[in-house]
Amino acid sequence: MEDGQPLGVAFEQGSWQREVGVGNAEAEMYGLIEVMDNNPVVCADYFSVPGAAATLALIAIAPLAQAGLIAETPVLMLNFADDGVEVANALGRVGWNNGIAVHTEPLDLGSVLAATAMVSILTPTDLADIDALYEEQFGRSFYIRRDESSTWGPELVQEKPNAVYRLTIAVDSPQSLLTIRVLADREGKCGACQIVHAMNVMCGIEESVGIN
């Protein structure tokens, strides 16, 4: 442990020694399980999940980056301090290599970490295409859920393994502003639960083992 954050977990699968790390964006196998091809993860000796800020950023921005819809440098507001280096590297892994502006607005939400991403995107012909992007990416996910109807607050994720996100779009032409809000518990999707989830995928077992 360092500054209260888990560094990862090492485990054995027969004679095969394997490891899940945290925040090592330089690793060959690194990323958010939900936006990756899981087949190489199953075969890896080492895999790194993102740190907290990069996890929230990937949930918010990865679907747009992969679709090539980002028009200008995104802005990411966090309720905790982060230097943005891993966030930029993480987004590079999913197709956006032009940086990100990361700012901190301290807000005590207990164990809950919050992010608001503001992204200028190329306005699609059909706005439903934006919903479809996120649904395709996260619609079958155990631990990333869209919530457009609940009262937005930390109780949605506090002491829970899943993150939640919400989309708001201000339509214009040729570019629109998409705002994505994300919440996750520092021991849930931004912490130990994500590590265990990755380990389960590496082992080829049920994704929820040891979590739910």
Backbone hydrogen bonds, N-H to C=O, Kabsch-Sander energy under -0.5 kcal/mol:
donor,donor_aa,acceptor,acceptor_aa,energy
2,E,5,Q,-1.8
5,Q,2,E,-2.1
9,V,20,V,-2.4
11,F,18,R,-2.6
13,Q,16,W,-3.1
16,W,13,Q,-1.6
17,Q,15,S,-0.7
18,R,11,F,-3.1
19,E,45,D,-2.1
20,V,9,V,-2.9
21,G,19,E,-0.5
21,G,47,F,-2.7
22,V,7,L,-0.8
23,G,49,V,-3.0
25,A,23,G,-1.3
27,A,24,N,-1.8
30,Y,28,E,-0.7
31,G,48,S,-2.0
33,I,31,G,-0.6
35,V,32,L,-2.3
36,M,33,I,-1.4
38,N,36,M,-0.7
41,V,37,D,-0.5
42,V,38,N,-1.9
43,C,39,N,-0.9
44,A,41,V,-1.1
47,F,19,E,-1.9
48,S,29,M,-2.2
49,V,21,G,-2.4
49,V,47,F,-0.5
55,T,51,G,-2.5
56,L,52,A,-2.2
57,A,53,A,-2.3
58,L,54,A,-2.6
59,I,55,T,-2.1
60,A,56,L,-2.0
61,I,57,A,-3.0
62,A,58,L,-1.7
64,L,61,I,-0.7
65,A,61,I,-2.4
66,Q,62,A,-2.8
67,A,63,P,-1.2
68,G,64,L,-0.5
68,G,65,A,-1.1
69,L,64,L,-2.3
70,I,64,L,-0.5
71,A,120,S,-3.3
72,E,120,S,-1.0
75,V,118,M,-2.2
76,L,101,A,-3.2
77,M,116,T,-2.9
78,L,103,H,-2.5
79,N,114,A,-1.6
88,A,84,G,-2.2
89,N,85,V,-2.0
90,A,86,E,-3.1
91,L,87,V,-2.3
92,G,88,A,-1.7
93,R,89,N,-1.3
94,V,90,A,-0.6
94,V,91,L,-0.9
95,G,92,G,-1.1
96,W,91,L,-2.5
97,N,95,G,-0.6
101,A,74,P,-2.6
102,V,100,I,-0.7
103,H,76,L,-2.8
105,E,78,L,-3.0
107,L,79,N,-1.2
109,L,107,L,-0.8
112,V,109,L,-1.6
113,L,184,A,-3.4
115,A,182,V,-2.4
116,T,77,M,-2.3
117,A,180,I,-3.0
118,M,75,V,-2.9
119,V,117,A,-0.5
119,V,178,L,-2.9
121,I,119,V,-0.6
121,I,176,S,-3.0
122,L,69,L,-2.3
123,T,174,P,-2.5
127,L,125,T,-0.5
129,D,126,D,-2.3
130,I,127,L,-1.5
131,D,127,L,-0.9
132,A,128,A,-2.2
133,L,129,D,-1.8
134,Y,130,I,-1.7
135,E,131,D,-2.4
136,E,132,A,-2.7
137,Q,133,L,-1.8
138,F,134,Y,-3.0
139,G,135,E,-2.3
141,S,138,F,-1.9
145,R,163,A,-2.4
147,D,165,Y,-2.5
156,L,153,G,-1.8
157,V,154,P,-1.8
158,Q,154,P,-2.1
160,K,157,V,-2.5
163,A,143,Y,-2.8
164,V,183,L,-2.1
165,Y,145,R,-1.9
166,R,181,R,-2.0
168,T,179,T,-2.2
170,A,177,L,-2.9
171,V,169,I,-0.7
176,S,121,I,-2.5
177,L,170,A,-2.1
178,L,119,V,-3.0
178,L,176,S,-0.6
179,T,168,T,-3.5
179,T,177,L,-0.5
180,I,117,A,-2.7
180,I,178,L,-0.5
181,R,166,R,-2.4
181,R,179,T,-0.5
182,V,115,A,-2.7
183,L,164,V,-2.3
184,A,113,L,-2.0
186,R,111,S,-3.0
188,G,185,D,-1.0
190,C,185,D,-1.9
191,G,188,G,-2.0
193,C,187,E,-1.5
194,Q,188,G,-1.5
194,Q,191,G,-0.8
195,I,191,G,-1.4
196,V,192,A,-2.5
197,H,193,C,-2.4
198,A,194,Q,-2.3
199,M,195,I,-2.3
200,N,196,V,-2.5
201,V,197,H,-2.1
202,M,198,A,-2.5
203,C,199,M,-2.0
204,G,200,N,-0.7
204,G,201,V,-0.9
205,I,200,N,-2.3
209,V,206,E,-1.6
211,I,208,S,-2.3
212,N,208,S,-1.6
